[in-house]
Amino acid sequence: MTRIRIDNLTKYYGDTLVLDAVDLAVGEHEVVCLIGASGSGKSTLLRCVNKLVPFDHGTIELDGVSIDDERFRNSNELYKRIGIVFQAYNLFPHLNVLQNITLAPRKVHGTPRQESEERAHELLTLFGMEQFAKSYPEQLSGGQQQRVAIVRALANNPDVLMLDEVTAALDPELIGGVLKIIRELKEQGMTMIIVTHEMGFARDVADRVCFLEGGRILEEGPPSQLFAHPENPRTRQFLQRIIEAGRL
């Protein structure tokens, strides 16, 4: 079953072409990692899928239904089904962890307080954060805040989770904990689209890796194929620089 289907997706910022006729299909329970240099269009692609930014041409479907369909006119319904987590945690500083997690389920989706809090506690326990339920963001480390941001996205029980460089703002010693959570989500069958600069992680966790350059997917395939035997010269050049930098 195809969860996300993207056809001929084209996006301009002014006169600058950011996404150039991108085609991508993501199956149920599949993990797809998007790699490439900064400015290649990876993050914009995620934002288009979640209707956070408009696109100029093409179609995006969730379970065979266009995200422009009338049932998604209220974007909250789409946000419930496609969660997204950014490298900036975006937690509300005046709310504690439990309140941050339950805000959207209660206020946007009408979930009763008790049900939303039970779900929040369940997720916090799953990711080793239950003891911080009453803590405020400023009392947490960067890695802990990022885990809370992931839990907040999961609280709506999304069909698809998109992660946009969620380790980019973390100290190296904190990255491992966040990546461990993502691996656990994969084991649970979560469908994910992940933008990452962590090549070793992409190699280990992805079912498929897509290399983007200039707003286009130049090459895609299983990690074992793309990392070991890239066919496109630009892919080979990119990965060689990654290897020389000791990141793969």
N, C-alpha and C positions, 0 to 999 in steps of 0.2 A: 504494500500500500504506500502510495506517495503522499507524504504529509505536506511538503512545500514544493510547489512547482513555479519556477521563474522562467519566463520566456521573453526574450528580446528586450530585457530591462535596460532602459537608457535614461541617464540623468545628467543634466547640465546644471552647473552653478554659473549663471551668467553666460559667457561665451566658452567656458571651460567644460569640456566633456569629461565627466567623472566616472560614469558607467557606460560602457560601449556595447550595447546589445548582448547583455549577459544572459546565458541560459544555465539553469541549475535545477536539479531535482533532488530532494532529500526524502529518503524513505522513512517509514515508521521505525523507531528504535535505532536509526542510523546516527552516527556522529561524524559530521563533516567539519574539517578544520580549513580555514582560509588563511593562507600565508602570502607574504609578499612585502615589498618595501613600503615604508610610510608613503601615503598619498596614492596608493594603487587602487583605492576604492573599496577596500574591505569593510570599513566601518559604515560607509554610506550605504553599502548593500544591506547590512543589517537594519539600518534605520528605515530604508524603503520597505523592507519586509514587514516591519512593525508600524508602518504609516506615520513614523515620526517626521519624515520628510517626504514631500511629494516627488513623484518621478514623471518624466516627460513622455515616455513611450514604453510599451510592453505590458505584460500582465503578471500578477502574482496570485497564486491560488493556495488556499489552505484546505486540505481534504477535498480538492476539486471545486471549491467555491472561491470566486474572485474576492480579494479583500476590498474591492470596490462595490461588492454586492450590497443590497439594501440591508441585509442582516448585520453588516458591519458598519453601517452608517454611524452608529454610536461606537466610536473607537474603543470604548471600555470593554466591549465584548471581545474585540480582537486582542486587546492587552491581556485579557483574562486567559486567552488560549495560547498566546505567544508571549512568553516572558522574556525580558531582556535585562542584563546586568552590565553596567559600564565599569570602566577602571576607576572612575570617581564613585565613591560609595553612595553618595546622594541620600544619606540617612538624615532624617529630621533631628537636629540637635536637641530640640526641646522635648522630644519624646524618648522614652526608654525603649529598649530592644523589643519588648513584647508589643508596645504600642506602635512602633514602626512596622512590625510584621502584620499586625491585625488591622491597620488603618484601611488599606484598600479593600480587603474582603468585607469589612463592616460597612464602610461609607460608600463604596462604589458598587459592590456586588450584593449588598444586603444580607450578608451572612450574619446570623445571630452571634452576639458577643461570645457566648460560651463555646459555640462550635468553632469560631475563628481562633479563640485562645487555646482550645484543645489541640487544634491543628498546629498552631505555632509552637506549643510546648513539645509536641511530637517531633517536629522538625528540628527544634533546638537540641533535643535529646539525641536525635539521630546524628547530628553533626557536632556533638560534644560542647554545646553552648548553653545548655539549660541553666547553668549557674549564673549566667549573665542576663537573664530575662528582665531583671529590674534595673540593669545598668544603663547608663546613658552613653551615646557614641564617644564622647570625649574621654570616657573611662576605659575604652577598649583600644587594643593595638590595631594597626592597619589590617593585619591578617584577620583579626576577629571581626572588624567592621565589614570586611569583604565577605566573610562567611555569613554575616547577618544579611547583607544585601542579597546573597544567593538564596538564603532561606525566605526572605521577603518575596522574591520572585516565585519561589515554589509554593508559597502559601495559597496562591490562586489555583493550584493544581493545573498548570499549563500543559498543553499538548506538546509544545515545542519550547525549548529554552535556548536563548541566544546569549552568548558571552563575548563581550567586546574587550579584549586585552585586560582581563580581570586581575592579572598579576603585574601589570606594567608599573603600578605605583607602589609596589611592595618591596620591602627589603628582601634580599636573597634568602635569608633564613626563614621568611614567612611564606615564601612561594610554595614550598612543599606541602604545607597544610591545605592550602586552597586547591592545589592540583589533586590532592588525595580525595577531596570532596567531589571534584568533577569526575574522577575515576569511579567513585561509588555511584554517582548518578548514572553513569554509563552502564554499570553492572545492574542497575535497577531498570534499565530499558528506556531511559529518557532520550527522546530525540533532541539532538543539539546541533547548533551551528556555532562554531567557535572561531573567533579571530584571535590569533596568538602569534607571538614572536618566540615562544618556547618550542623550538623545533623538536627537541627530544620528547617533549610531552605530546606533540602532534603525532610523532612517529609511533608512540606507544598507545595512544588512546583512540585515534581516529580510525574510522572505517574507510574514509576517503579524504584525501588532501587535495585542495585546489590552490594553484599558484596564480595570483593575480598580478597583472602589470598593465598600467595605463588604462585601468577600468575594464579590462577584459580578463577572462579566465584563459590563460595561455596553455595550461596543462593541468590535468587532474587524473587521479588514480589512487590505488591502495598505497599506503605509506611505504610498504616494502618495495614497490615499483618506483614511485616518484622520487624517493630519497636515494635509492641505490642506483637507479638507471633512468634518470630524467632524460626525456627526448628533446625538449625544446632548449636551444642554446641559452636563452635568457634564464630559464630555470636552472640550468647547470651553473651558470655564472653566479646566480643568487646563492645557491646552496654551497658553492665553493667558498664564497666569502663568509658564509655562516660557519663552515668547517674551520676556516682559517682563524676565525674569531673564537674558536673553542666552544661553540654553542650547539654542536651536533656531534 
